[in-house]
Amino acid sequence: MQKRLLIFLSLGLFVLLPHVAFADSFEQLRQNSAGIKTVQARFVQKKQMKILAKPLIAEGRFFYTAPDSFRWEYLKPLRSIVISSKGDAKRYIMSGGKMVEDKSGGVQAMRIVLSEVVNWMSGRFDRNPSFEASLKEGTNTLITLIPVGQNMAGMIEKIEISVTKKTMAIKSVKIIEGENAATIIDFSDVEINKAINNSVFQDVE
């Protein structure tokens, strides 16, 4: 469960794609991503499983400032926050009516995952050796990532990132974990290069 949460956190950052919806190569993605300095958005995450009568739904928001600061925050149904600033990542959870730092062993794993985020921020989606990436134009721009090797065996079958051409904004990220399980993240209220106060990456209350 911890590993899946970390992967979902990282994938949420694909919302950076709105300005590159018409790119026809990963090299063009990298070139067009160079002008992105900040991103902020809201998201709804739906967890679908065959054993569930209805999806598990969580809502939240995230903020990013280049080169390496971001905040991924779940607001509902339970509040938790991951903050990364200058390479130092911390996770906070609601406990006893206040936010407390999670110092469990999973935090170190989170730091490893976040080390890959800078590459994705720069449009280097095809440079991660853990995934084989492909890009396809259609009604929407579709980027597909398929894990290679055994490091994600049993966790992720493939990832699909859909970008709406009309609005040039991210539409969804779908993480297919297997035949009977998937997580879908839908983004809204995406704002690019709008000033973000540094306190967003420091305050947790």
Buried (B, 14 or more C-beta within 10 A) or exposed (E): EEBBBBBBBBBBBBBBBBBBBEBEEBEBBBEBBEEBBBBBBBBBBBBBBEEEEEBEEBEBBBBBBBEBBBBBBBBEEEBBBBBBBEEEBBBBBBEEEEBEEBEEEBBEBBBEBBBBBBBBBBBBBBBBEEBEBEBEEEEBBBBBBBBEEEEBEEEBBBBBBBBBBEEBBBBBBBBBBEEEBBBBBBBEEBBBEEEBEEEBBEEBE
